[in-house]
């Protein structure tokens, strides 16, 4: 069987200008990065504002397992299928992070015959957006330390520095450290650490900024530290926002690429959904909505994280109104949720499938809680039996929706045409009942508790006194109307990654909270989740190489 890389390299890509022509984008509105990638110029993006929006479809998934779900693959397959049946479709995806690429999860360009290309470029350096974010983030850290070194005119309390450093590589040794060691020439010692770039507030700001002016204003609002009197110190106070914007001005522009079937795809930015808000940029989604009749986008990990944050953060702050959701599920993952070991997933097991299907049922209920109709995309594996497929269809059908078998991995867009027709039929109903989960006026802790009870089915929230006190101070400072971003494990509705299926009655344990004043939300870090992942025992990087012709091997 050919690998994803081998399949992707056989793709017959069109020049990026030809992809732009499909959407009516003139050549002079594209900033090319070689022959197959381009950024969409800011003046053209601004001119799109008067156009009507297309329909927004969110692709989300059940909780991830080692068995695989295929959310990005399904997003690409659905976009290609919509194109095949005559619709003007645009796909809006996140950019991959180098952390998973060299760690365990792999790339994020889809798989099989449902991929965005050029696969190698997108999974690695692409157009340099993540490098710009890393540089801007660390420039702010350097200017903060430099300010303290040269006299600390702002009176920053070095015990209350909030701004960590960032790196787009998994490295557990950088989670906690002390900087400035070695005497006065090396600065002032301070406790610090690194987060992975996708967890950076700079990433979140770029994802949510409307334009360059909004980007600059948001960067200036970043809170980096406090004084001894607990007064916030911002990037604007350090005069760092202008230089950061210089580094980020090109990264703000969405990237245009294509699928293997030449469907236009806008791939831009990519915060993780387990530690950040898990969606591509507002600029990319808005552009796609102006350029296409149907926009297929995705949100990271399971619907309890990615979809919830897509709705309650991105849609809330940007005024987006999705029309429906497609929930990706696999029989293999449902059986794993039902207690089957990975090595036994190829065997038919109806009882385990029925037990594990509660995970999919919970996600359907949650998505409907936002007022959205849901279709289940059953991503097909060759080990699936007809009895298992019929079981899933019966369970989903009993909830008043449909499960559609999709074979886009093997057959490309052709394998998802039935799903595409179902999506078009649902959109034709013109239903518009989308609503966010909670009101802006709700106190911050109540927003966290509402999410925990309604989405995770927790019995309540546990937070130490310092966390509740911090949330209260932020409310008093005027941040009480911000949405919340809950950082927790992606593998379970609970904070315990081993509790599969649809657990309920558990407690959401909040370890710490962080204020992302520039991005415009409050982060609650729960359980044992780390904002700097570590590499696995056998990282994917060990299998990677490049041959004398420049071909990359081992990247998946």
Phi, psi and omega in degrees: 000132180291147176281166178302321181296315180297320178295316183297324183289345177271358182296139176264088183284144172271155172303146186299331177297326179291326174294319176299321180299327178301330181258004181079018179275120179291155183302324183284357176264001178249138177253100189287142170243079188082204185270340192238003180224148177203152168264149179268125188294148184298316180300323179292320178300318180296322182291341180289345189304331183279348182283152175288158180273148169280189180269136183258122179244125178263129171258122179229191188206169168290172180299137183292148175222166175298347180286339178092142179239311176089045183292311179295319178302319179291321177301314179293315180300319179294317178300316178295321180294319177298321177296319181298327181266014171095012180265148176274091186257146173230136178260135179237111185237167172274157172278145176288154174261146178293335180305301178294325182302318181262357181261260187232320189287330182091190182285186184218049179246012184095197182199163180060231181261020175232078184227153166267145184226157006285121188299312181301312183298314183295319181288340183253248189276338178051240179254014175085010183301313183293325178294322178296319178296314179301316181294316180295319179300312184285334172299317178298318178298318180294320180290328175296310179296322180295321178300316179293319181300321184266033169117342175057056181299334180277354178069038181293133174276112184296345176280349184238037173282124183260343189268115177268179176262173185223150178205137182267045175219140177292125181204093184298333181293346181262004183299315180225131179201173176242128180256166175078019179281156175107013176105172186303328182294340182259014177097191183258125180302137179206145176285136181207203180169177181243142165250157174289148188306325182293344177266357182294142174296333177297319175301312181298319180298312178301321181295330187254352183288142179282319184198188184295322179295317178294322177302312181298319180295320180292318178300320181296334183274354180302128177266120185257337185193181175227156173276175177299334178273009179068023175279131181291144175245129187249168174299327176295321177299326180275357182060036181261344188296323181295313180294324177297318179296325177301316180291334190257356189300322179280327179295340179290339185275132180294153181256132178257126173223205183209165173272176176298338178260014174070023170284134180298137178226130175255112186245114190208119174062170186184073172291143176291149180275342179277334180238356178215207188259003159067024182228156173288183190286151173298320180300318180292316182294318179297318178298316180299319181295328178282333186265337185238159174280326177228128178248125178252116180236170181227164173225145193293154176052210183283168182295337179293338177252289186301308182295317180302317181285325174303314181287307192275347175247295186296307182295321180299310186284331184259355180073025179278148180229093177295150183261334181195170178233142171249120182259114181277133178216156173230149176297322178301314181292324177295320177294323177295320174296336178272005173104007180276136177290153184303321182292345182253008186291341180283351180268140177297133180207088184294320182296315178295322178299317179294322178294316184284341181295345178299333178295315178294319180299318179299317180293322177299313179301315182296316181296321177294334177297341175269005178086015185255139169288151185230136169240137178267124174264109182271098183291117192280136169243150183296338180279351179294134177261161180296324179297322178291317178300314180298324179296315179296315180300321179294315182296314180291321179298327178294341177267004176086018176227188184231148174250125185244124179289129183239136181236037183291332179301317183271327189243005182066209183301327179303325182285355179238016183295323178299318177297317180300316179298322179293321178296314180298319179297321179291318180296329181295342179285346176056037177285141183217077184240015184297136177211142179286170190284321185220163181277148179302328186284349180295139177303154185303313181295325178292327176295317177298315182293323177299315178297316181298317183282318186281320185265314183270349184061034176285157176279339181176191183236139174246125181217134177294162184302324181293330178288313180296324178294320179295317177300320179295320179296320179294323176297317179294333180274359176102011182258011186293338182272001180288150172286168181248148179239109185268122180261115181207175179301144179274350190274347185213156171294338179266186174268004178256110184297346181273349181272091182273186181078234182221068181296154177213162179082002178280174181246132176277112184267111180269120182273318179202165176231147178229140179262117174260079187293328179286318178290321178101037172206167179250131182261128174250113182267124191241149176062219183262014185297138179250141178271001167232103181293164173250164177281150176285176181302321177236085183295152179301334181302332181296338184262000187264146176198176177224135182273180186292343178268001178089006179279131181274137178238145176092356178273124182232000000 
